[in-house]
Amino acid sequence: MEGAFHRAAIVGVGLIGGSLGLALKKTWPHRHVRGIGRDGARLEAARRMGAIDEWTTDVEKGVRDRDLVILATPVEHILSAFDTVGVLLAPGTLLTDVGSTKRQICSRAWDRLPGSVEFIGGHPVAGREVTGVQHSLSDLFVGAPYVLCPRGSTHTPHLERLLNLVKSIGARPHVMTPEDHDLAIAWVSHLPQLLSTTLALSVAGRGTEISGSGLRDMLRLAGSSHAVWRSVIATNRDMIDQALQGFIEELRAMRRKIAAGSLQGDFEYAARIYERLKSAR
């Protein structure tokens, strides 16, 4: 783990970028972490929190002496960064990201970046329904899956470095192809968000004044910002559509089972799935 990085830069120090900074500084307090962004006040807040050692709004100055650069901006900004950031990186730099979809990001990175820079797609499957560096947590990734999408099947030294980094912040690394990631994440992340949003719309004005904690638990994700989700959905429409179609079929089957009074098996199976998920964390 000692070789994970010496000088890191985090481009976009919001909730995820700030939490990564806090986690990295907690693990390697003597390694240097620089924050890069557009809002000096927010970057200074991140520095005061201890998420970064210093900050700049100048991307060129921010990345040029770094051996690890993490793109922690929304997906649409990650996609636009490769043409500008790639030429600024020193040979041998490891570039990664935290975007919630991987096919478009990895494809563009591998197409646009110079051969002297290795890009490994990343997705820490962790977050909160709030945004902003002020909500960052040093333990946000503890026990959470962290997907890495390298190019091809070769286990490179940079991949080993990133695996060590992920383990060091308490996350559980999973190496996948971008295609496998986007299909899986449509089911286990994007679908729950859309279901929570749709449930909120469905129950509005229908007795919410007598609702209890169960509904609030189900609606937690409905508090998420569309600004965060807009580009995620736009870059994974086909996989999300597959997940929605599959869920619609499950709902149709449930209606039939309700009419027939035969839901016991579904409840028991669902309870077992829930227990397995709890024990996996």
C-alpha positions as CSV (number, residue, x, y, z in Angstrom):
1,M,0.0,0.0,0.0
2,E,3.0,2.3,0.4
3,G,3.2,2.8,-3.4
4,A,-0.4,3.8,-3.9
5,F,0.4,7.5,-4.5
6,H,2.7,10.3,-3.4
7,R,1.1,13.4,-4.8
8,A,-2.7,13.2,-5.6
9,A,-5.1,15.7,-7.2
10,I,-8.8,15.5,-6.8
11,V,-10.7,17.4,-9.5
12,G,-14.1,18.3,-8.1
13,V,-14.1,18.4,-4.3
14,G,-17.8,17.8,-3.5
15,L,-19.3,15.0,-1.4
16,I,-17.4,12.1,-3.1
17,G,-14.2,14.1,-3.8
18,G,-14.2,15.5,-0.3
19,S,-14.8,12.1,1.2
20,L,-12.0,10.6,-0.8
21,G,-9.7,13.4,0.3
22,L,-10.6,12.8,4.0
23,A,-10.1,9.0,3.6
24,L,-6.8,9.4,1.8
25,K,-5.5,11.9,4.4
26,K,-6.6,9.6,7.2
27,T,-4.7,6.7,5.7
28,W,-1.7,8.6,4.4
29,P,-1.5,11.8,6.5
30,H,1.9,12.7,5.1
31,R,1.0,12.3,1.4
32,H,0.0,15.5,-0.4
33,V,-3.5,15.9,-1.8
34,R,-4.4,18.9,-3.9
35,G,-8.0,20.0,-4.7
36,I,-9.0,21.5,-8.0
37,G,-12.2,23.2,-8.8
38,R,-14.0,26.4,-9.8
39,D,-15.2,27.7,-6.4
40,G,-12.5,29.0,-4.2
41,A,-14.7,29.3,-1.1
42,R,-15.7,25.6,-1.4
43,L,-12.2,24.5,-1.9
44,E,-11.0,26.5,1.1
45,A,-13.8,24.8,3.1
46,A,-12.4,21.4,2.0
47,R,-8.9,22.5,3.1
48,R,-10.2,23.6,6.5
49,M,-11.9,20.2,6.9
50,G,-8.7,18.4,6.2
51,A,-9.8,16.8,2.9
52,I,-7.0,18.5,0.9
53,D,-3.7,20.1,1.7
54,E,-4.0,22.9,-0.8
55,W,-6.2,24.0,-3.7
56,T,-6.2,25.8,-7.0
57,T,-8.7,26.8,-9.6
58,D,-6.0,26.4,-12.3
59,V,-6.3,22.9,-13.7
60,E,-2.9,23.0,-15.5
61,K,-1.1,24.0,-12.3
62,G,-3.2,21.6,-10.3
63,V,-2.4,18.3,-12.2
64,R,1.0,18.8,-13.8
65,D,3.2,17.4,-10.9
66,R,0.7,14.7,-9.7
67,D,1.2,10.9,-9.9
68,L,-2.5,10.3,-9.2
69,V,-5.4,12.4,-10.6
70,I,-9.0,11.6,-9.6
71,L,-11.8,13.1,-11.6
72,A,-14.7,13.5,-9.1
73,T,-17.0,15.8,-11.0
74,P,-20.4,14.9,-12.5
75,V,-20.3,12.4,-15.4
76,E,-20.8,15.1,-18.1
77,H,-17.7,17.0,-16.8
78,I,-15.7,13.8,-16.6
79,L,-16.5,13.1,-20.3
80,S,-15.3,16.6,-21.3
81,A,-12.1,16.5,-19.3
82,F,-10.1,14.0,-21.3
83,D,-9.4,16.4,-24.2
84,T,-8.2,19.1,-21.8
85,V,-6.6,17.3,-18.8
86,G,-4.9,14.5,-20.8
87,V,-2.3,16.7,-22.4
88,L,-1.4,18.3,-19.1
89,L,-0.6,15.1,-17.3
90,A,3.0,14.0,-16.8
91,P,4.0,10.6,-18.4
92,G,3.3,7.8,-16.0
93,T,0.4,9.5,-14.3
94,L,-2.5,7.3,-13.2
95,L,-5.9,8.9,-14.0
96,T,-9.1,7.6,-12.6
97,D,-12.7,8.8,-12.0
98,V,-15.7,8.2,-9.7
99,G,-18.4,8.4,-12.3
100,S,-21.6,6.2,-11.8
101,T,-21.5,4.9,-15.4
102,K,-18.5,3.5,-17.1
103,R,-19.0,2.7,-20.8
104,Q,-18.9,6.2,-22.3
105,I,-16.3,7.4,-19.8
106,C,-13.9,4.5,-20.4
107,S,-14.4,4.5,-24.1
108,R,-13.6,8.2,-24.4
109,A,-10.7,8.1,-22.0
110,W,-9.0,5.2,-23.9
111,D,-9.7,7.0,-27.2
112,R,-8.5,10.5,-26.3
113,L,-5.7,10.2,-23.7
114,P,-2.1,9.9,-24.7
115,G,-0.4,6.5,-24.4
116,S,1.8,7.8,-21.6
117,V,-1.2,8.1,-19.2
118,E,-3.1,5.1,-17.9
119,F,-6.8,5.5,-17.2
120,I,-8.6,3.1,-15.0
121,G,-12.3,3.7,-14.6
122,G,-13.6,3.8,-11.0
123,H,-16.9,3.9,-9.2
124,P,-17.1,4.0,-5.4
125,V,-20.7,2.7,-4.8
126,A,-21.3,4.9,-1.9
127,G,-23.0,8.3,-1.3
128,R,-25.6,10.2,0.5
129,E,-28.8,11.9,-0.5
130,V,-27.1,15.3,0.1
131,T,-24.4,17.0,-1.8
132,G,-21.5,19.3,-1.1
133,V,-18.1,19.0,0.5
134,Q,-19.6,20.0,3.9
135,H,-21.3,16.6,4.0
136,S,-18.1,14.6,3.3
137,L,-17.3,11.7,5.6
138,S,-13.9,10.0,6.0
139,D,-15.6,6.6,6.5
140,L,-18.0,7.0,3.6
141,F,-16.4,4.1,1.7
142,V,-15.8,1.7,4.5
143,G,-17.4,-1.6,3.6
144,A,-18.7,-0.2,0.2
145,P,-18.1,-1.8,-3.2
146,Y,-15.6,0.1,-5.3
147,V,-15.6,-1.0,-9.0
148,L,-12.5,-0.6,-11.1
149,C,-12.6,-0.9,-14.9
150,P,-9.1,-1.4,-16.4
151,R,-8.4,-1.5,-20.1
152,G,-8.2,-5.2,-21.2
153,S,-7.4,-8.1,-18.9
154,T,-3.8,-7.2,-18.1
155,H,-3.0,-6.7,-14.4
156,T,-0.8,-3.6,-14.6
157,P,1.2,-2.0,-11.8
158,H,-1.2,1.0,-11.9
159,L,-4.1,-1.4,-11.3
160,E,-2.3,-2.9,-8.4
161,R,-1.7,0.6,-7.0
162,L,-5.4,1.5,-7.3
163,L,-6.5,-1.8,-5.8
164,N,-4.3,-1.0,-2.8
165,L,-5.7,2.5,-2.5
166,V,-9.3,1.2,-2.5
167,K,-8.5,-1.4,0.1
168,S,-6.7,1.2,2.3
169,I,-9.8,3.4,2.6
170,G,-11.9,0.4,3.7
171,A,-13.7,-0.3,0.4
172,R,-14.2,-3.6,-1.3
173,P,-12.7,-3.6,-4.8
174,H,-14.4,-5.3,-7.8
175,V,-12.7,-5.5,-11.2
176,M,-15.3,-5.5,-14.0
177,T,-15.7,-4.5,-17.6
178,P,-17.5,-1.2,-18.2
179,E,-20.3,-3.1,-19.9
180,D,-20.8,-5.5,-16.9
181,H,-20.6,-2.6,-14.5
182,D,-23.3,-0.5,-16.3
183,L,-25.8,-3.4,-16.5
184,A,-25.3,-4.3,-12.8
185,I,-25.4,-0.8,-11.6
186,A,-28.6,-0.1,-13.5
187,W,-30.3,-2.8,-11.4
188,V,-28.7,-2.1,-8.0
189,S,-28.3,1.7,-8.0
190,H,-30.1,3.5,-10.8
191,L,-33.4,1.4,-10.5
192,P,-33.7,2.1,-6.7
193,Q,-33.2,5.8,-7.3
194,L,-35.9,5.9,-10.0
195,L,-38.3,3.8,-7.9
196,S,-37.9,6.0,-4.9
197,T,-38.6,9.1,-7.0
198,T,-41.6,7.5,-8.6
199,L,-42.9,6.3,-5.3
200,A,-42.7,9.9,-3.9
201,L,-44.8,11.1,-6.9
202,S,-47.3,8.2,-6.5
203,V,-48.0,8.8,-2.8
204,A,-48.2,12.6,-2.8
205,G,-51.6,13.6,-1.5
206,R,-52.6,10.1,-0.7
207,G,-52.5,9.9,3.1
208,T,-48.9,10.8,3.7
209,E,-50.0,12.6,6.8
210,I,-50.5,9.2,8.5
211,S,-47.4,7.6,7.0
212,G,-44.7,6.1,9.2
213,S,-41.0,5.4,9.1
214,G,-41.4,2.7,6.5
215,L,-42.4,5.2,3.8
216,R,-39.7,7.6,4.9
217,D,-37.1,4.8,4.5
218,M,-38.4,4.1,1.0
219,L,-38.3,7.7,0.0
220,R,-34.8,8.5,1.3
221,L,-33.3,8.4,-2.2
222,A,-36.1,10.7,-3.5
223,G,-34.2,13.5,-1.8
224,S,-31.3,13.2,-4.3
225,S,-30.5,16.0,-6.7
226,H,-31.5,15.7,-10.4
227,A,-28.3,17.7,-11.2
228,V,-26.3,14.7,-9.9
229,W,-28.4,12.1,-11.7
230,R,-29.1,13.8,-15.0
231,S,-25.9,12.7,-16.8
232,V,-25.9,9.3,-15.0
233,I,-29.2,8.5,-16.5
234,A,-28.3,10.0,-19.9
235,T,-25.2,7.7,-20.2
236,N,-27.0,4.5,-19.2
237,R,-30.5,4.8,-20.7
238,D,-30.4,1.4,-22.4
239,M,-29.4,-0.6,-19.3
240,I,-31.8,1.4,-17.1
241,D,-34.6,0.6,-19.6
242,Q,-33.8,-3.1,-19.3
243,A,-34.0,-2.9,-15.5
244,L,-37.2,-1.0,-15.6
245,Q,-38.8,-3.5,-17.9
246,G,-37.7,-6.3,-15.7
247,F,-39.2,-4.6,-12.7
248,I,-42.4,-3.9,-14.5
249,E,-42.7,-7.7,-15.2
250,E,-42.1,-8.4,-11.5
251,L,-44.9,-5.9,-10.6
252,R,-47.3,-7.6,-13.0
253,A,-46.4,-11.0,-11.5
254,M,-47.0,-9.6,-8.0
255,R,-50.5,-8.3,-9.0
256,R,-51.3,-11.9,-10.1
257,K,-50.0,-13.3,-6.8
258,I,-51.9,-10.8,-4.7
259,A,-55.1,-11.8,-6.5
260,A,-54.3,-15.5,-5.9
261,G,-53.2,-15.0,-2.3
262,S,-49.8,-16.6,-3.0
263,L,-47.2,-14.0,-1.8
264,Q,-45.7,-16.0,1.0
265,G,-42.9,-17.4,-1.0
266,D,-41.9,-14.0,-2.4
267,F,-41.8,-12.5,1.1
268,E,-39.6,-15.3,2.4
269,Y,-37.2,-15.1,-0.6
270,A,-37.0,-11.3,-0.4
271,A,-36.2,-11.6,3.4
272,R,-33.3,-14.0,2.6
273,I,-31.9,-11.6,0.0
274,Y,-32.1,-8.7,2.5
275,E,-30.2,-10.7,5.2
276,R,-27.5,-11.7,2.7
277,L,-27.0,-8.0,1.7
278,K,-26.8,-7.0,5.4
279,S,-24.2,-9.6,6.1
280,A,-22.1,-8.6,3.1
281,R,-21.4,-5.1,4.5
